[in-house]
Amino acid sequence: MTRSSALPSLSPGVSVIDSHCHLDEARFGSDRDAVIARALDASVSRMVTIGASEQMRSNYGAVALAAQHAAIFATVGVHPHDASIVSPAVIEEVARLAGSPKVVGIGETGLDYYYDNSPRAAQQQAFRDFVSVARRLRLPLVIHLRDAYDEAVAIMREEHAAEVGGVIHCFSGDRSAARAFLDLGFHLSFSGIVTFKNADELRAVARMVPEDRFMVETDAPFLTPVPLRGKRNEPAYVLFTAAALGTVRQQPLDEIAALASANAARCFRLPGPEP
């Protein structure tokens, strides 16, 4: 890295949690262990790797990675892009996987009306089904939303999602949407989007979120933050997002990292980092 893109650093004894990444993705196939090692070296003490992509395949990869690495935890579900594959058998397989050691949430699930890769009716039903699974298993939800905030709020209310809570991952809505999810008891997670030039409304959301309700994430290998846009994202780069959030909220990086980590650890009921 050049000096201008040097990774921000935390003080000794301070660490951060990447609350949402996709470490089983093929783009990490050649150097996954090195990516994990770089994260740990950068004081990213824990990572939540998300199943739910590539239909069901990613669930198995996420569970396996969590079993192999002390610092990694997993969630399982079916992404709204793949909602059309959801059946009673798929739901029960996700529920079975959710009983694996170190699975800490259900998702990502939700609604994506931007791409509409699955019919909206199928997305809505799958979202309802996975809220039900989360309530049955008493696990928090990891929710993906795009261009469907009002519909999501209605479903979450009707299905009593507040009973288990969770996080709106990679939040990119406006202040009105943020208030609706906060009122439901959910956390908002900020990704590299908060560093993008055109994200003024998201930065306004970041300023208003209570200290006990925000997380940081990479969504790696996607959504690489400034100043590394165009490169593959990885968990170590969550420090760029945390630093940007600190600038917006006028709080030191160490404080942002500690607050975001405490919130993620509480939401997902994560144990402390390995000594």
C-alpha positions in Angstrom: 0.0 0.0 0.0 1.1 3.6 -0.5 1.2 5.9 2.4 -2.1 7.5 1.4 -3.8 4.0 1.5 -2.0 2.7 4.6 -4.3 0.7 6.9 -5.4 2.6 9.9 -4.2 1.1 13.2 -5.7 0.5 16.5 -4.1 1.0 19.9 -2.7 -2.0 21.7 -5.4 -4.0 23.4 -8.2 -2.6 21.0 -9.7 -4.8 18.3 -12.6 -4.7 15.9 -15.1 -7.3 14.6 -15.9 -7.6 10.9 -19.6 -8.3 11.3 -20.2 -9.4 7.7 -17.9 -11.0 5.2 -17.9 -13.9 2.7 -14.7 -15.8 3.3 -15.8 -18.9 1.4 -16.1 -16.9 -1.9 -14.0 -18.2 -4.8 -12.1 -14.9 -5.0 -10.3 -16.0 -1.7 -9.6 -19.4 -3.0 -5.9 -18.9 -3.6 -5.0 -17.0 -0.4 -7.8 -17.5 2.1 -5.4 -18.3 5.0 -3.3 -15.2 4.2 -6.4 -13.0 4.2 -7.4 -14.3 7.6 -3.9 -13.8 8.9 -3.8 -10.2 7.7 -7.1 -9.5 9.4 -5.8 -10.9 12.7 -2.5 -8.9 12.3 -4.6 -5.8 11.8 -6.5 -6.4 15.1 -9.6 -7.7 13.5 -10.2 -10.2 16.3 -13.4 -11.9 15.0 -15.1 -12.3 11.7 -18.7 -13.3 10.9 -18.7 -15.1 7.6 -22.1 -15.3 5.9 -23.7 -18.3 4.3 -26.7 -17.7 2.0 -25.1 -17.1 -1.4 -24.8 -19.4 -4.4 -28.0 -21.0 -3.3 -27.1 -23.3 -0.5 -23.4 -23.9 -1.2 -22.1 -21.0 0.8 -23.8 -22.2 3.9 -21.6 -25.3 4.0 -18.5 -23.3 3.3 -19.2 -20.8 6.1 -19.9 -23.5 8.6 -16.7 -25.3 7.7 -14.6 -22.2 8.0 -16.0 -21.4 11.4 -15.1 -24.9 12.5 -11.6 -24.5 11.3 -10.7 -21.0 12.7 -11.1 -19.8 16.3 -11.7 -16.2 15.1 -14.5 -17.0 12.6 -18.2 -17.5 13.2 -20.9 -18.2 10.7 -24.5 -17.5 9.7 -26.7 -19.6 7.5 -29.7 -18.8 5.2 -30.7 -18.2 1.6 -30.0 -14.8 -0.1 -33.1 -13.1 -1.5 -31.4 -13.4 -5.0 -32.0 -17.2 -4.6 -35.4 -17.1 -2.8 -37.0 -19.1 -5.6 -35.2 -22.2 -4.5 -36.6 -22.0 -0.9 -38.8 -25.0 -0.1 -39.7 -26.8 3.2 -36.7 -29.1 2.7 -34.4 -26.1 2.2 -35.7 -24.4 5.3 -35.2 -27.5 7.4 -31.7 -27.9 6.0 -30.8 -24.3 7.0 -32.3 -25.0 10.5 -30.2 -28.1 10.8 -27.0 -26.2 9.8 -27.9 -23.5 12.3 -27.4 -26.1 15.0 -23.7 -26.4 14.1 -21.1 -25.1 16.5 -20.3 -21.4 16.0 -23.4 -20.6 13.9 -24.5 -17.3 15.4 -27.3 -16.1 13.1 -29.9 -16.7 10.3 -29.2 -15.0 7.0 -28.6 -13.2 5.0 -32.2 -13.1 4.2 -34.4 -10.2 3.1 -35.6 -8.5 0.0 -33.8 -7.2 -3.1 -36.1 -5.3 -5.4 -33.2 -3.7 -7.3 -32.1 -6.8 -9.1 -35.2 -8.9 -8.7 -33.3 -12.1 -9.3 -36.1 -14.0 -7.7 -39.8 -13.1 -8.0 -40.9 -10.6 -5.3 -43.5 -13.0 -4.0 -40.9 -15.7 -3.5 -38.6 -13.2 -1.7 -41.3 -12.1 0.6 -42.3 -15.7 1.5 -38.7 -16.8 2.0 -38.1 -13.7 4.3 -41.1 -14.7 6.3 -39.9 -18.3 6.5 -36.5 -17.3 7.8 -37.8 -14.9 10.4 -39.8 -17.9 11.6 -36.7 -20.1 11.7 -34.8 -17.4 13.6 -37.6 -17.1 16.2 -37.8 -20.9 16.5 -34.1 -21.2 17.1 -33.7 -17.9 19.0 -31.0 -16.6 16.7 -30.6 -13.0 15.4 -31.3 -12.2 11.8 -28.9 -10.8 9.2 -31.0 -8.9 6.8 -30.2 -7.8 3.2 -32.4 -5.0 1.8 -32.3 -3.0 -1.4 -35.2 -0.8 -2.7 -37.6 -2.6 -0.4 -37.6 -0.8 3.0 -41.3 -0.3 3.5 -42.1 -3.9 2.5 -39.4 -5.2 4.8 -40.6 -3.2 7.8 -44.2 -4.5 7.3 -43.0 -8.1 7.1 -40.7 -7.7 10.1 -43.6 -6.3 12.1 -46.1 -9.0 11.0 -43.6 -11.8 11.7 -42.4 -10.4 15.0 -38.8 -10.2 14.0 -38.1 -7.9 17.0 -38.4 -11.0 19.2 -34.9 -12.0 18.1 -33.5 -8.8 16.6 -30.4 -8.7 14.5 -28.8 -6.4 12.0 -29.6 -4.6 8.7 -26.4 -5.4 7.0 -24.7 -2.9 4.6 -27.3 -0.4 5.5 -27.7 2.1 2.6 -31.2 3.7 3.3 -32.1 7.1 4.4 -32.8 8.5 7.9 -36.5 7.6 7.8 -35.7 4.0 7.0 -33.0 3.9 9.7 -35.4 5.1 12.3 -37.9 2.4 11.4 -35.4 -0.4 11.8 -34.0 1.1 15.0 -37.6 1.3 16.4 -37.8 -2.5 15.7 -34.7 -3.0 17.8 -32.3 -3.8 15.0 -28.7 -2.7 14.6 -27.4 -1.0 11.4 -24.2 -2.1 9.9 -22.0 0.2 7.9 -19.8 -1.0 5.0 -17.4 0.7 2.7 -20.3 2.6 1.2 -19.9 5.1 4.0 -16.6 6.1 2.5 -18.0 6.7 -1.0 -18.2 10.3 -2.4 -21.9 10.2 -3.1 -23.0 8.7 0.3 -23.9 12.0 2.2 -27.3 10.7 3.3 -25.7 7.5 4.7 -23.2 9.6 6.6 -26.2 11.5 8.0 -27.6 8.2 9.2 -24.2 7.3 10.7 -24.3 10.5 12.8 -27.7 9.7 14.2 -27.4 6.1 15.1 -27.1 5.5 18.9 -23.7 4.2 20.2 -25.2 0.8 21.1 -26.8 0.1 17.7 -24.1 0.3 15.0 -21.7 -2.3 13.6 -19.0 -2.2 10.9 -18.5 -4.7 8.1 -16.6 -5.3 4.9 -19.0 -7.5 2.9 -15.7 -8.8 1.5 -14.8 -9.4 -1.2 -17.3 -6.8 -2.2 -17.7 -3.0 -1.6 -14.1 -2.2 -1.0 -13.8 1.1 0.8 -11.9 4.3 -0.3 -8.9 4.5 -0.7 -8.8 0.9 -2.2 -11.8 0.9 -4.4 -11.3 -1.3 -7.4 -9.4 -3.9 -5.4 -10.7 -7.0 -3.8 -12.1 -6.3 -0.3 -10.9 -8.3 2.7 -11.7 -8.2 6.5 -8.6 -6.2 7.4 -10.0 -3.3 5.4 -12.9 -2.9 7.9 -10.5 -0.4 9.6 -11.0 2.0 6.7 -14.8 1.9 7.3 -14.4 2.3 11.0 -12.1 5.3 10.5 -14.5 6.9 8.2 -17.3 6.3 10.7 -15.2 7.9 13.4 -14.7 11.0 11.2 -18.4 11.3 10.5 -19.3 10.8 14.2 -16.3 12.8 15.5 -15.1 9.9 17.6 -11.7 8.3 17.7 -11.1 5.2 15.8 -10.4 3.2 18.9 -13.7 4.2 20.3 -15.6 3.4 17.2 -13.9 0.0 17.0 -14.7 -0.8 20.6 -18.3 0.3 20.3 -19.0 -1.6 17.1 -17.3 -4.7 18.4 -19.3 -4.6 21.6 -22.5 -4.3 19.6 -21.7 -7.1 17.3 -20.6 -9.4 20.1 -23.8 -8.7 22.0 -26.0 -9.2 19.0 -24.4 -12.4 17.9 -23.6 -13.6 21.4 -19.9 -14.0 20.5 -17.3 -15.1 23.0 -14.3 -12.9 23.6 -11.2 -13.1 21.2 -8.6 -15.7 21.8 -5.9 -14.4 24.2 
